Amino acid sequence: MKKVFVLDTNVLLHDPTALFRFEENDVVLPITLIEELDRFKKDSADTGRNARHVSRTLDELRQQGSLVQGIPLPQGGHLKVALCHRDTLEQLPAELEGDKGDNAILAVAMEYRQHHALPVVLVSKDTNLRIKADALGLVAEDYETDKVNIDDLYTGALEVVVGADTISQLFSGGGLHLDQPLYPNQALTLIDEVNPAHTALAFVRGKHHTIEPLAKLPHAGVSRVQPRNREQRFAFELLLQDDISLVTLMGKAGTGKTLLAIAAGVQKVADERLYSRLLIARPIVPLGRDIGYLPGDLTEKLNPWMQPLYDNFDLIFGTQDMRGKPDHWRRGHEEMMDQGLLQIEPLTYIRGRSIPQQFLIVDEAQNLTPHEVKTILTRAGEGTKIVLTGDPDQIDNPYVDAASNGLTYVAERFKPETIAGHITLYKGERSELAERSAMLL
């Protein structure tokens, strides 16, 4: 049945194309939403850009007729801007009185429910607004278009029970095919049906789904980093394959996501020279209360935010201890920066750039919205490889959650693509304390 969807402002700030995502149903924008967009439009962050995008879209649609009467949408529904009448606002409970934007949105939804035969649904990413709507008897939903089912999220790896002859055939050099659905670049653990201790690690190569053994790693490891478990070995396979342009790595704290990505990037940039530069970016989202403005130039301002990356470089280059070193001695990442092989910057400066022939790592990608990740991926020029790392359970961005952040969205949407690969890491390798903390707390 056709429905009427009343949108909250945060839906459009999250996805500026949401107006066209409700198929043949009608979309209603309370007039207070336009006011709130106006307050956000000068913001330099993505919320400001999204607000300006929505305003331009509405202005273009306005040329087709009256927004109050309704503008036809491409999918068959209509878009309307609804006024909030004072008598409807006065019907709200005393606790919800006033000119607060959320209350005006609730009033519009109630008015549509009273005067229209179609089912009315309030769509908001604000949990408290959905709770208030439910208390008023309104149907309220989260914006689900870019959400994934976190319980069934693609892990990138699969265990398959096979015969011993199948494992032998894997290493015969002719390639192997299994009669079951598999995704490109999926990691496999083949288990002997008779002797479960007899296993083999393999990968699904390309669009033809040929199963082959893992490529051999350098004897000294990848930038002196050796994989410590099966998932880390799978991650290196994705990171070192040059025909895989997009890699997503998920895992709890201490599983080695960032370290593996940086180690592979250093190998490809500094040793093999396959990319012109290793570019690392991370969103500036603080854990807990922010410390405010920082003094100094751009490098000094970024040091507190980028210190986790510097720690990984120190581990790779063995430069953790600077005691007793001469004044001219440089840390590993500083040497690479001096040579123009490494650039570390906040994600803010990625927008608008074209990034060709670079190894790009986006750390803490779980704090990005799907729209922000799309912006990053569309920056990739010819020959660029992008690696997204993050932990969906450690989100500091209030506008996304484990099911709606850009990292999980990309991992799920790109799983059938031959140019992409994904691995979820489970075992913490930072320390016994870090592993137990991640498990128990």
Secondary structure, DSSP 4 states (H G I P E B T S, - for coil): ---EEEEPHHHHHH-TTGGG-STTSEEEEEHHHHHHHHHHTT-SSHHHHHHHHHHHHHHHHHTTS-TTT-EE-TTS-EEEEE---HHHHTTS-GGG-SS-HHHHHHHHHHHHHHH-SS-EEEE-S-HHHHHHHHHTT-EEE---TT---GGG---SEEEEEE-HHHHHHHTTTS-B--SS---TT-EEEEEESS-TT-EEEEEEETTTTEEEEPPPPPTT-BTTB---SHHHHHHHHHHH-TT--EEEEEESTTS-HHHHHHHHHHIIIIIS--SSEEEEEE----SSS------SSHHHHHHHHHHHHHHHHHHHHT----TT--TT---HHHHHHHTTSEEEEEGGGTTT--B-SEEEEETTGGGS-HHHHHHHHTTB-TT-EEEEEE-TT----TT--TTTSHHHHHHHHTTT-TTEEEEEE-S--S-HHHHHHHHH-
